[in-house]
Amino acid sequence: MSFTTRPELRGTFGGVSTTHWLASATGMAILEKGHTAFDAAVAAGFVLQIVEPHLNGPAGEVPILVTPAGASEPIVISGQGPSPAKATLDYFRELGLTVVPGTGMLPACVPGAFGAWLTLLRDFGTAELEDVLAPAIYYAANGHPLVPRIANTIASMRELFTTHWPTSAELYLPDGVAPQAGKLFRNPQVAALYTRILENSSKAPTREARINAALDFWYKGPVAEQIDQFCASQSVWDVSGTTHKGLLTADDMANWAPQIEKPVSVTYGDYEVFKCGAWSQGPVLLQMLQLLKGTGIDKVDTLGPDFVHLVVESAKLAMADREAWYGDSPDVPLTALLSDAYADERRQLIGDTASMEVRPGSPEGRNSALPPLRPVGTIPQPGIGGGEPTVARDVLLPTDKQGEPALTRDGAQRGDTVQVSAVDRWGNMVSATPSGGWLQSSPVIPGLGFGLTTRGQMFWLDEGLNSSMAPGVRPRTTLTPSMVFRDGVPYLAFGTPGGDQQDQWQLIMLLRHIHGGMNLQEAIDAPSFHTDHLPSSFWPREISLGAVTLESRYSAETQAELERRGHKITLGDAWSEGRLSAVAREMDGTTQLIKAAANPRGMQGYAIAR
């Protein structure tokens, strides 16, 4: 075993791994009280909204993979809310827009996280609503120590908050001053809201009724009404350089409920890998596995240039199909896209040198369509705002005091995502990837203490795509938790923040675990990489042909070999690629062994197991 930043944790009782230590501790406390991994994930998820508000919020979204003990496959809870009924292509065209802004009110979809978490709690958990909300209320009311990146994010947004978003300034700039890293920060509005929800639902006679009452409070009651009023009355500045009102209404909220779906999967040796459907980018990982089956990936050094080349080239092909075919539409030819025959055909396009083309395939013989390809730097940038992507593509502005880029070239503050993975003593397993509702992306709604999701920026304003803007459909999200069965038994739950990089980093970790003999922590710690040879899912939707970012821990020889093959290499920070969280369960006779690992990058993620 090589040196790791922390051990792969092992135990027999349960494990929780998330992107923040307070959420992991919360989840383990729920397990200690005798509740399930599902309850632990819900409690951890609500805490993450409080302690990582630059990465997710109460009005964000979350896809969840749920595997009850003994189940033959996971269940998908889609906490990705749809676009408003008023969100038509004509509406956006009349505004003169060619892409959906990444900030403000226009990209707001129905916030699905609250509904998905409570659906998981109600249908699969055992805890009371108060059990899972109490930790979040505690940290919102009493404060949590700000990690440096939150303080830096707030400081970088000061001008926007004070000039355009006064409700955000009121919460995040108390007395006009940005909060300091390490100091306690409170969100009394969220604490009061969640307390009101508990008080309102406590009158219901049963656990199920109490949870349903909370859902009604959110989607058919005061929360929906306040969101409706704010969207209708406030014209808010966004990155298009002007102001717009929101389209989301109380009716949009009331008419939505989380969708319960079957996952999609492929078999890879002794493993079956499960993902959410093509309304997410999850099938990209499955397509990459199918492509790599016939490349000899199992025989190459998982830290060497051949591995990087094969993963990057497979990602280019799978991501091209994502842009051409994926979306919340029955028209997606997903069976064909995941078939062995299709992978065999597409694999022939992987050569010894880097491709500079975007090449979607023709599943079922159908002609593909692509959105416009916008090279990096060609889109006008009117000013500051906030969107994802996790890895800034072209950082030109000064770094913050911790050496992290404070703003990207387009002026957009870096946002991100969080992750929760959990397993319990009974064998229940869950993986969830919450995101959206970033403090830097949409103004705080008075009395609620949070802004809305801006996931609608992932719709294209071009006709003829499965991901084109349309009313009442889910944007093709980047959020993509993973679940792996081994020999027909649930084995591994994992995921990562990272926008378009999520499935790239998850694939790298999985292949190093399967083929490289690395334990979970080794696979997470090892130097990683990604390609931006894909249209970004985030405003302003740019592409960087041939671009590959390597952590600087890669050797000069590996870098030189990849450049010789035509890859356009950028060296990132030594510890900058991915924020993976993972738990696993395997049986030794009648005794289970729990394993857990978490990412050291960013110095926030933590795993707990015993």
Protein Blocks (a to p, Z undefined) as FASTA:
>chain_A
ZZdfbdcdddfkbccddfbfklmmmmmmmmmnopafklmmmmmmmmmmmmmmmlbcfklc
cddddddehiabdcdddfbdcddfklcfklmmmnopabdcfehjllpccdfklmmmmmmm
mmmmmbdfklmmmmmmmmmmnopaddfklmmmmmmmmmmmmmmmmmlmmmmmgghiacde
hiacddfklmmmmmmmmmmmmmpmbfklmmmmmmmmmmmmmmlmmmmmmmmmpccddfko
pacddfbdfklmmmpccdddddddddehjbccddddfkbmklmmmmmmmmmmmnopmmpc
fkbmklmmmmmmmmmmmmmmmmmmgccdfkbcfklmmpmklmmmmmmmpcfbdcfbdcdd
dehhiacdddddddehiaccfbdcddfbfbdfbdcbdcdfkopafbdfkopacddddddd
dddfkopacddddeehiakloccdehklpacdfklmmpccbehiakbccehiacddfbdc
ddddeehiafbdcddehijmmmmmmmmmmmmmmmnopafklmmmpccdddfbbcdfbdeh
iacehiacddfkbcfklmmmmmmnopacddddfblgcjadddddddehjaccddddddfe
hplaccddZZ
